[in-house]
Every structure is written in structure tokens, then in C-alpha cells.
């Protein structure tokens, strides 16, 4: 296979290239004691060297496995880089996982040590330590936890400084020994059922994927990224490595709750996110309008209509509005969209969305606000990026074209197959499932159902295993229907169920603020929120919403009944994966009695 780029073949190669080319530029920014502190590429390179030499002095060697169990911070990425230079396999662990799931990953991977962010993460390790006989090292970012098992991060750096002072070893001396086919990391797919599988990605998997993905977007140097998706997730991980390759600075958001403040402070040029974040911002903007004066509501509604029409016709293709839109859109911008853009930092070049389908109306709304969202697609098993939308060729609802050196095809049953540099080495200690996933011709079977249009753009319609087959034998792809329903300002989350049933049912988590405002405007009296959900007027509201949003569906695709749910689907309840994907089976299990009750009434209709 002739390659399209002259790739740097390993993570150490990419990092050395970046530090040499961008040494004085900002690599990381973090907020400490109320202010943002930045670190240059050269400063980060020196710290990575100390970590590498320190880990080596502890006894870690090529082929060992070392876990990283922490919230996002610069130390997460620096630990990852240090492992990559040593040839040590980094094992990513979500900090939200409970101790028993952490134990499974550590046992399965054979990790002999872990980097933890604080005492909360350390306590999980202490709880399971007796079940990990080969476990030797814990490095803690939080100070004051040192004991026979735990070494503080600062102590590790001092150990690295001592080795460096001897002048015999350097970061580059280790990096040169790393080969392109060396195992780089194990990323455990969170999965929607069963135990997670350890995805084996090589040095060349990640280095080629980072370079090819960044080539598609053509990100310039000396720009700012805002990071808030977990680095344990493959999407944010590729952003981390791709960003230093192109010379960008990554600023770590304080938390999901602080994103709105951090956007205004950092003024990012790029943001990589899952649709859930864009949905929340969209909902917050619309919730704010509900309390505005009638005049402001009318202006907003007009501006939104003009903006979305202009976005559809001109803005997503980066064309200047003409005709009536050349007159009306600048007015809509001045009255509404400029304010939204400023609230989100005001300096965006692009945002990128992946991990799940982005609702089209949300894409057009952000485009009207001057923030074009490029959709992408990939899986942990594909390093992860396989497709990205080219700038200036946005087609909301589609996830773009294959990136360089990636092939795709649709199998006869509609499943998307991927082949190329991005495809994993396999599942760790799991040859049977590896063989099922990657066929003899090298095609990875994604489990996604997709379509490819005449220009080569990919549209994902649903997961193969999510397809609902009704009792009448009709196939229903729930994801597109759910995306349509999410256009309702009253719907926060929704899951369609109905496999082997005569008709589907919609499990709806209402947008609480929006619903309560609606109820107050109608003087509906209720004792608590759950009582409100049981109100007949409320149920009628959601029936009306579904009727509006299901007009274009086939009769068998329409949800005939509704279950209103008071608590949002969450990671804590195991209804969402750590990457915020809905675990449909868990949701169905949790509400099985209510679902059965709904099907038990008038089930002959």
C-alpha cells in the first residue's frame, strides 16, 4: 500500500519533531488559584524527560504495562508520553470507574503500576491491591500520600533529575529504540454489555492517525484548544497527540460545569466534543429565552430562522450570504448570533463533533453563530478516526470522507467495514473476538450500519445491534428517530425500545427547566417534580411533541406510548458509558417493570 504522507512513525518521533519546531510556543494551559498558567513545548519536553528517567529508574522497562487513572491534566499526557518513550504500554482508565472495574482492567492488562490523580483514585487501588499480586508502583499527583506503595509525583521528578544529572541518558536516547509496530497503549472499550475489551494500538496506529486527521482539518500552529473530554477516551487522546504535532496549545477545562466560564477565558480556536455538549449549550441558550420579554422572544425566533436558513444555504460551505440573506443575516447576527459567539469565546475557527450523531438543527444553529462544526467518525479499534468532514464541505447528518490511508466499504448487510493504518492490532488476550472483528482481508467490522453518498460522504444510521425488529418483522433504526425527537425543547434524552414488540415506545427524560417553566406559565399546581411528570396535561404535551416530530416516520416506526423518566441517564447509574453513550440494555433493565406495564395495557392496538 502506497502511503499518502511521509509519516513520522512513532510517538517519540512526533514529539521530538514538535518540540524542535514549536519549542517556545504554548503547549499547555491550566487554571491554578484563579489564573491561567501556561507551559511551552520546551518546558513540557524537559518534564517528560524527568518522568521518563524516573520511571526507568524505578524499574519500568520496554513491554511493561503502566496505567493512568486520572482526570484531565497536563500530567496525564506527560505520563502517556513518558511511557511511549520507554516502550511501556500505557493503560487508560476512566477516573469515574468503580474499584471492581478498575481491578478488571489492571488484572487483564497485567499493569504493574498506576498514576493516580488524588486520594479518591488511590483509595480504589488500596481497596483492590490484595487481588493484584504483581502490582508494584503507585505514583500520586496529590502530595502527602507517600508510603511503601505510593510515591508522589514530585518525588518521581526528583528521581528523574538525579538520573539526568549523570548525563548518560536522555529522552531521545529512549525514544530512538521504539519501533513503529511496538504496542503503544491498551484502551478498554467501555462497551454497552459485558466486560470491556482491551484494544491494542501500536505506535504507528496512533502516530499515523494523528497526522492524517490533522492534515484533513489543516490546523495551524499557535492556536488554542479547550480540552474537557476524558483523556481516557480514544477521541480526546488522538486530539492530545495530534495537537502537539501541529503546534497547538491545549488548555484544560476545570470541569464540565465550568466549561461556559472557561470558553470565555481561553477563547479557543478549536474544540473537540461529543454532541451531548453542543446539545447542552443549545438547550441552555433556548432556556434563557423562555424568560425573556415577548419582543425578545420574537426577535430570537426570527433571527434563528434566518440564521439557520443562511447556514444551510451559504455558511456551511463558507460562502458569503447573498440576495435577501445578504441583508437579513447581518441583522440577525447583530441582534442575536454575535452575542452567542462572544459568550463561547468569540475566536472559534472550527469545532469538531464525534462519538455519536449530531442533530442537524444544532449544527445549523451553531453555524449561524459563526461556529462551523466538522463531524467525524471512528472507533477505539480504529485509533480512532476514520472519517472527517473537510472544511467548507459540511453535510450535517454525515460524518465526512475517509481520512488519508483509510479505506471503507459497506457490506451486503449494510455494515460499515474499515481497512488501513488505523486498524488495531487486536483485542488483548482475546484472539477469538479479534478474529471475529478483523477478517482475513484486513477489514475491521465496525458493527455500525452506514450509507455512502455519491461524493463518498459516510452516513451512520445506527449500531447493528441496536436495530429493533418488531413482532411484524419490520426493522427500525432508533438513533435517527431519537435525533429527530431531540429537536423538541422539552426532551433532554430519549431511548426508543420495542424489539420483538408490536410497536415501539419512547422512554423520555424531559428537559426539566423547560418543562417546569411551561407548567408555571399554565398555572399547573404540583407538589414535586415527579408529581408533575404524572400530570395529564404534561403527558398530553409530550404526545403532541411526538406527533409533530414523527410525522415523516413510517407507521411502524412511530412510538405509540411514552414513559416519562424523572432522573437523567447517567454514568453513575450505568446508563451511560464514560464516553456518554447510552447503554440501552441498562436503561431497559432499569425501567423494565414500567415498560412491561405499558405494553400490558391495550397491547392489541
C-alpha positions in Angstrom: 0.0 0.0 0.0 1.5 3.3 -1.1 1.1 5.8 1.7 -0.2 9.3 1.2 2.0 11.1 3.7 5.6 10.8 4.8 4.6 9.8 8.3 6.6 10.2 11.5 6.3 6.6 12.6 6.3 6.7 16.4 5.0 8.9 19.2 8.6 9.8 20.2 9.3 10.8 16.6 6.3 13.1 16.6 7.1 14.6 20.0 10.7 15.3 19.1 9.6 17.0 15.8 7.1 19.1 17.7 9.5 20.2 20.4 12.1 21.2 17.9 9.7 23.1 15.7 7.5 24.8 18.3 9.8 25.0 21.4 8.7 28.5 22.5 5.0 28.1 21.8 2.4 27.4 24.5 1.8 23.7 24.8 -0.4 23.5 27.9 -2.6 25.9 29.9 -4.2 25.2 33.3 -6.1 27.3 35.8 -4.5 27.5 39.2 -5.5 29.8 42.0 -7.9 31.8 39.8 -5.4 32.4 36.9 -4.3 30.6 33.8 -0.7 29.3 33.8 1.0 28.2 30.6 3.9 25.9 29.7 5.9 25.9 26.5 6.8 22.9 24.4 10.4 23.1 25.6 9.3 23.2 29.3 7.0 20.2 28.8 9.7 18.3 27.0 12.0 18.7 30.0 9.3 17.5 32.4 8.5 14.5 30.2 12.2 13.6 30.2 12.3 13.7 34.0 9.3 11.4 34.2 10.8 9.0 31.7 14.1 8.8 33.5 12.3 8.5 36.9 10.1 5.6 35.7 13.1 3.9 34.2 15.0 4.3 37.5 12.0 2.6 39.3 12.5 -0.4 37.0 9.9 0.0 34.3 11.1 -1.3 31.0 10.0 -1.9 27.4 6.8 -4.0 27.3 5.7 -3.4 30.8 2.2 -2.1 31.3 1.5 1.0 33.4 -1.9 2.5 34.0 -3.1 6.2 34.1 -6.1 6.8 36.3 -6.7 10.5 36.5 -8.9 13.4 35.5 -7.7 15.5 32.6 -4.5 17.4 33.4 -1.1 18.0 31.7 0.4 15.3 33.9 -1.9 12.7 32.2 -0.5 13.4 28.8 3.1 13.7 30.0 2.8 10.3 31.7 1.5 8.9 28.4 4.4 10.4 26.5 7.0 9.1 29.0 5.5 5.6 28.7 5.7 5.9 24.9 9.4 6.8 25.0 10.2 3.8 27.3 8.2 1.4 25.2 6.0 0.9 28.3 2.3 0.2 27.3 0.1 2.8 28.9 -3.3 1.6 30.1 -6.0 4.2 30.1 -8.5 4.0 33.0 -11.5 6.3 33.4 -11.4 8.0 36.8 -15.2 7.6 37.1 -14.9 3.8 37.2 -15.6 2.0 40.5 -12.9 -0.2 42.1 -14.2 -3.5 40.8 -14.0 -2.3 37.2 -10.5 -0.8 37.8 -9.5 -4.2 39.1 -10.7 -6.0 36.0 -8.6 -3.7 33.7 -5.5 -3.9 35.9 -5.7 -7.7 36.1 -6.5 -8.2 32.4 -3.8 -5.8 31.2 -1.1 -7.1 33.6 -0.3 -3.5 34.7 2.4 -3.3 37.3 1.8 0.3 38.3 -0.6 3.2 38.1 -0.5 7.0 38.1 -3.4 8.4 40.1 -4.6 12.0 40.5 -5.6 12.1 44.1 -6.7 10.1 47.2 -10.1 9.3 45.7 -8.4 7.3 42.9 -5.7 5.9 45.3 -8.4 4.5 47.6 -9.7 2.4 44.8 -6.3 0.9 44.3 -5.9 0.3 48.0 -9.2 -1.5 48.1 -8.2 -4.0 45.4 -4.4 -4.2 45.9 -4.5 -7.6 47.6 -6.1 -9.0 44.5 -3.2 -7.7 42.3 -0.1 -9.7 43.4 2.2 -8.4 40.6 1.3 -4.7 41.3 4.3 -2.7 42.4 4.0 1.0 41.8 1.6 3.9 42.5 2.5 7.4 41.6 0.2 10.0 43.1 -0.1 13.6 41.8 -1.6 14.6 45.2 1.2 15.2 47.7 1.4 13.7 51.2 0.2 10.2 50.4 3.7 8.5 50.3 4.1 5.1 51.9 5.6 1.8 51.0 3.4 1.5 47.9 2.9 5.2 47.0 5.4 7.6 45.6 4.5 11.2 45.0 4.8 12.7 41.5 7.3 15.3 42.8 9.5 12.5 44.2 9.4 10.8 40.8 10.5 14.1 39.1 13.4 14.4 41.6 14.5 10.8 40.8 14.5 11.7 37.2 16.5 14.9 37.8 19.2 12.8 39.6 19.5 10.4 36.6 19.6 13.3 34.2 22.4 15.0 36.1 24.5 11.9 35.4 24.4 12.8 31.7 24.2 9.3 30.4 20.5 9.0 29.4 18.1 11.4 27.7 14.5 11.4 26.4 15.7 10.9 22.9 18.0 8.0 23.7 15.0 6.0 24.8 12.7 7.3 22.0 15.1 6.1 19.3 14.7 2.5 20.5 10.9 2.5 20.0 9.7 0.8 16.8 6.5 1.6 14.7 4.9 -1.8 15.4 5.5 -1.7 19.2 2.3 -1.9 21.3 1.7 1.7 22.4 -1.5 1.5 24.5 -4.4 -0.6 25.8 -7.7 1.3 25.7 -10.6 -0.6 27.2 -13.8 -0.1 25.3 -16.4 0.9 27.8 -18.9 -1.3 25.9 -22.7 -1.4 26.4 -22.7 -5.0 27.6 -20.2 -7.4 29.3 -16.6 -6.8 30.3 -14.6 -4.2 28.3 -12.1 -5.4 25.8 -8.5 -4.1 25.7 -7.9 -2.6 22.3 -4.3 -2.9 21.2 -3.0 0.1 19.4 0.6 0.4 18.0 2.9 3.4 17.9 2.2 3.7 14.2 -1.6 3.3 14.6 -1.6 6.5 16.7 1.1 8.5 15.0 -0.3 8.0 11.5 -3.9 8.6 12.7 -3.0 11.8 14.4 -1.1 13.1 11.4 -3.8 12.1 8.9 -6.6 13.6 10.9 -4.8 16.9 11.4 -4.0 17.0 7.7 -7.7 16.9 7.0 -8.5 19.9 9.2 -5.2 21.7 8.4 -4.8 23.2 11.9 -2.2 25.9 12.1 0.3 26.3 14.9 0.0 28.6 17.9 -3.8 28.1 18.2 -5.7 27.2 21.4 -7.7 24.0 22.1 -10.1 23.6 25.0 -9.9 20.1 26.5 -12.7 18.6 28.6 -13.5 15.1 27.2 -11.7 12.4 29.3 -8.2 11.6 28.1 -9.1 8.0 28.9 -11.3 8.1 25.8 -9.7 7.5 22.4 -11.2 10.6 20.8 -9.6 13.1 23.2 -6.4 11.0 23.2 -5.9 11.5 19.5 -6.6 15.2 19.9 -3.9 15.3 22.6 -1.3 13.8 20.3 -2.5 15.5 17.1 -2.4 18.9 18.8 1.2 18.8 19.6 2.1 17.6 16.2 0.5 20.7 14.7 1.9 23.1 17.4 -1.3 23.8 19.2 -1.7 24.8 22.9 -4.2 22.7 24.9 -6.0 24.4 27.8 -7.7 22.0 30.3 -11.2 23.0 31.4 -11.6 23.0 35.1 -14.7 20.7 34.9 -17.8 20.2 32.7 -19.6 22.6 35.0 -17.0 25.3 34.3 -16.9 25.0 30.5 -19.0 28.1 30.0 -16.6 30.2 32.1 -13.5 28.6 30.5 -14.7 29.2 27.0 -14.9 33.0 27.7 -11.4 32.9 29.4 -9.5 30.7 27.0 -11.2 31.9 23.8 -10.4 28.6 22.0 -9.9 28.4 18.3 -10.8 24.7 18.3 -13.0 22.5 20.4 -13.4 18.7 20.1 -16.6 17.4 21.7 -19.4 14.9 21.7 -22.8 16.0 20.6 -24.1 16.0 24.2 -22.0 19.1 25.0 -23.4 21.0 21.9 -26.9 19.9 22.9 -26.5 21.2 26.4 -25.2 24.6 25.1 -28.1 24.8 22.6 -30.6 23.9 25.4 -29.1 26.5 27.8 -29.5 29.2 25.1 -33.1 28.3 24.4 -33.9 28.0 28.1 -32.6 31.5 28.6 -35.1 32.8 26.0 -38.1 31.4 27.8 -38.0 34.1 30.5 -37.3 36.9 28.0 -39.9 39.5 27.0 -42.3 38.8 24.2 -40.4 41.2 21.9 -37.1 39.5 22.6 -38.7 36.1 22.0 -40.0 37.2 18.7 -36.6 38.7 17.7 -34.8 35.4 18.7 -37.3 33.3 16.7 -36.9 35.4 13.6 -33.1 35.5 13.9 -32.9 31.8 14.5 -35.0 31.1 11.3 -32.9 33.5 9.2 -29.6 32.2 10.7 -30.4 28.5 10.1 -31.6 29.1 6.6 -28.4 31.2 5.8 -26.2 28.5 7.3 -27.9 25.8 5.2 -27.5 27.7 2.0 -24.2 29.5 2.5 -22.3 29.3 5.8 -21.6 25.6 6.0 -19.9 25.9 2.6 -18.0 29.0 3.8 -19.8 31.2 1.2 -20.8 34.8 1.7 -24.6 35.2 2.0 -26.3 36.8 -1.0 -29.7 38.1 -2.0 -32.2 38.5 0.8 -29.8 36.6 3.1 -27.1 39.2 2.5 -29.4 41.7 4.1 -31.3 39.8 6.8 -28.4 37.6 8.1 -26.2 40.6 9.2 -29.1 41.9 11.2 -29.7 38.5 12.8 -26.0 38.3 13.7 -26.1 41.8 15.2 -29.2 41.1 17.3 -28.6 37.5 18.4 -25.7 35.4 17.0 -22.8 37.8 17.7 -23.8 37.6 21.4 -23.8 33.8 21.3 -20.5 33.7 19.6 -18.9 36.1 22.1 -20.3 34.0 25.0 -18.5 31.0 23.6 -15.1 32.8 23.4 -15.6 34.6 20.1 -12.5 33.2 18.3 -13.5 29.8 17.0 -12.1 28.5 13.7 -13.9 25.1 13.9 -15.5 22.8 16.4 -15.3 19.1 15.8 -18.0 16.6 16.9 -17.7 12.8 17.1 -18.7 9.8 19.2 -22.4 10.0 18.2 -24.6 11.6 15.5 -25.1 15.4 15.8 -28.6 16.6 15.2 -28.8 18.7 12.1 -30.7 21.6 13.6 -28.0 22.0 16.2 -25.3 22.1 13.6 -27.0 24.8 11.6 -27.7 26.8 14.7 -24.0 26.9 15.7 -23.0 27.6 12.1 -25.3 30.7 12.2 -23.5 31.7 15.3 -20.2 31.6 13.4 -19.0 28.2 14.7 -18.9 25.6 12.0 -18.9 22.1 13.4 -17.0 19.4 11.4 -18.4 16.0 12.1 -16.1 12.9 12.3 -16.4 9.2 12.9 -14.3 6.4 14.3 -14.0 3.8 16.9 -11.4 2.9 19.6 -10.5 0.0 17.4 -9.6 2.4 14.6 -7.2 4.6 16.6 -9.9 6.2 16.4 -10.5 8.5 13.4 -11.6 7.0 10.1 -13.7 9.9 8.7 -13.7 13.7 9.0 -15.7 16.4 7.3 -13.5 18.6 5.0 -13.7 22.3 5.9 -16.1 24.1 3.5 -17.9 20.9 2.7 -20.2 20.3 5.7 -23.1 18.0 5.3 -24.8 17.7 8.7 -26.0 14.2 9.3 -23.0 12.8 7.5 -19.5 12.3 9.1 -17.3 13.2 6.1 -14.9 11.4 3.9 -12.2 8.8 4.9 -9.0 10.4 6.1 -5.8 9.6 4.3 -4.8 5.9 4.1 -8.2 4.7 5.3 -10.5 2.6 3.1 -14.2 1.9 3.8 -16.9 -0.1 2.2 -20.5 -1.1 3.0 -21.0 -4.9 3.3 -24.1 -6.5 1.8 -25.9 -6.4 5.1 -25.3 -2.7 5.5 -22.4 -2.9 7.9 -19.5 -0.4 7.6 -16.1 -2.1 7.1 -12.8 -0.2 7.6 -9.3 -1.1 6.5 -6.0 0.9 6.7 -3.2 2.1 9.0 -5.7 2.9 11.7 -7.0 -0.6 12.4 -5.9 -2.0 15.8 -3.5 -4.9 16.3 -6.4 -6.8 18.0 -8.1 -7.3 21.4 -5.6 -8.1 24.2 -5.6 -11.8 25.2 -8.7 -12.3 23.1 -7.9 -13.9 19.7 -11.4 -15.2 19.2 -13.0 -11.8 19.2 -10.1 -10.4 17.3 -10.7 -12.9 14.5 -14.5 -12.0 14.5 -13.7 -8.3 14.3 -11.0 -8.3 11.6 -11.5 -10.6 8.6 -8.8 -12.3 6.5 -8.6 -9.4 4.1 -7.9 -6.9 6.9 -11.3 -5.4 7.0 -12.5 -4.3 10.5 -16.2 -5.0 11.0 -17.4 -1.9 12.9 -20.9 -3.0 13.9 -22.3 0.2 12.5 -24.8 0.4 9.7 -24.0 3.0 7.2 -24.5 4.6 3.7 -22.1 6.2 1.4 -23.4 9.0 -0.9 -22.3 9.9 -4.4 -19.5 12.1 -3.1 -18.1 9.5 -0.8 -19.6 11.0 2.4 -20.5 8.5 5.1 -23.8 8.5 7.0 -24.1 6.3 10.0 -27.7 5.2 10.5 -27.3 3.1 13.7 -25.4 0.4 15.5 -26.1 -3.1 14.0 -27.0 -4.5 17.4 -29.4 -1.5 18.2 -31.7 -2.3 15.3 -35.2 -3.0 16.5 -37.0 -5.8 14.8 -40.7 -5.5 15.5 -43.0 -8.5 16.0 -44.2 -7.9 12.5 -40.7 -8.2 11.1 -40.1 -4.5 10.4 -36.6 -3.1 11.0 -36.3 0.2 12.9 -33.1 2.1 13.4 -33.7 4.0 16.7 -30.9 6.6 16.6 -32.2 8.7 13.7 -35.6 8.8 15.2 -34.2 9.8 18.6 -32.2 12.6 17.0 -35.4 14.0 15.4 -37.2 13.8 18.8 -34.3 15.7 20.5 -35.2 18.7 18.4 -38.0 19.2 20.9 -37.0 21.8 23.5 -38.9 19.7 26.0 -36.8 16.5 25.5 -33.4 16.1 27.2 -32.7 12.4 26.4 -34.7 9.7 24.7 -34.4 6.0 24.1 -36.7 4.0 21.7 -37.5 0.4 22.8 -39.6 -2.2 21.1 -37.6 -5.2 19.9 -39.9 -8.1 19.2 -42.9 -6.0 20.2 -45.8 -4.9 18.0 -44.8 -1.2 18.2 -42.1 1.0 19.8 -42.2 3.0 23.0 -40.3 6.3 23.7 -38.5 6.5 27.1 -38.2 10.3 27.6 -36.1 12.3 30.0 -37.8 15.7 29.9 -35.7 19.0 29.8 -36.6 19.8 33.4 -36.2 23.6 33.4 -38.1 23.9 30.1 -40.9 21.7 31.4 -41.2 23.5 34.8 -41.3 26.9 33.0 -44.1 25.6 30.8 -46.0 24.3 33.8 -45.7 27.6 35.6 -46.9 29.6 32.6 -50.1 27.4 32.7 -50.5 27.6 36.5 -50.2 23.9 36.9 -50.1 23.0 40.6 -47.8 20.1 41.6 -46.2 19.0 44.9 -42.9 17.9 43.4 -41.2 17.2 40.0 -42.3 13.6 39.9 -45.8 14.6 40.5 -45.6 17.0 37.6 -44.5 14.1 35.3 -47.7 12.3 36.3 -49.9 15.2 35.3 -52.2 14.5 32.4 -51.5 17.9 30.7 -47.8 17.1 30.8 -48.4 13.7 29.2 -50.5 15.4 26.5 -47.7 17.9 25.9 -45.3 15.1 25.1 -47.8 13.2 23.0 -48.2 16.4 21.0 -44.5 16.8 20.6 -44.1 13.2 19.4 -46.9 13.7 16.9 -45.2 16.7 15.5 -41.7 15.1 15.2 -43.0 11.7 14.0 -45.0 13.0 11.0 -42.4 11.8 8.5 -42.0 8.4 10.0 -43.5 5.2 8.7 -46.4 4.0 10.8 -44.4 1.1 12.3 -41.6 3.4 13.3 -43.8 5.7 15.4 -43.8 5.4 19.2 -47.3 4.7 20.4 -46.7 5.2 24.1 -44.4 7.3 26.3 -42.6 6.7 29.6 -41.5 9.9 31.3 -38.4 9.5 33.4 -37.5 11.8 36.2 -33.8 11.1 36.5 -31.4 11.8 33.6 -29.5 8.8 32.3 -26.1 8.9 34.0 -22.7 7.3 34.3 -23.3 6.7 38.0 -26.5 4.7 37.2 -24.5 2.7 34.5 -27.0 4.0 31.9 -24.2 6.0 30.1 -20.8 4.8 29.3 -17.9 7.0 30.4 -17.9 8.5 26.9 -21.6 9.5 27.4 -23.1 6.8 25.1 -26.4 5.4 26.2 -26.3 1.8 27.4 -29.7 0.8 26.0 -29.9 -2.6 27.7 -29.2 -1.0 31.1 -31.9 1.6 30.5 -34.4 -1.2 29.5 -33.4 -3.2 32.6 -33.9 -0.3 35.0 -37.3 0.5 33.6 -38.4 -3.0 32.7 -41.4 -3.0 35.0 -42.8 0.3 33.7 -42.2 -0.9 30.1 -44.0 -4.1 30.7 -46.8 -2.3 32.3 -47.2 0.0 29.2 -47.2 -3.0 26.8 -49.6 -4.8 29.1 -52.3 -2.1 28.6 -54.2 -2.1 25.3 -51.4 -4.2 23.7 -53.8 -5.2 20.9 -53.8 -1.8 19.3 
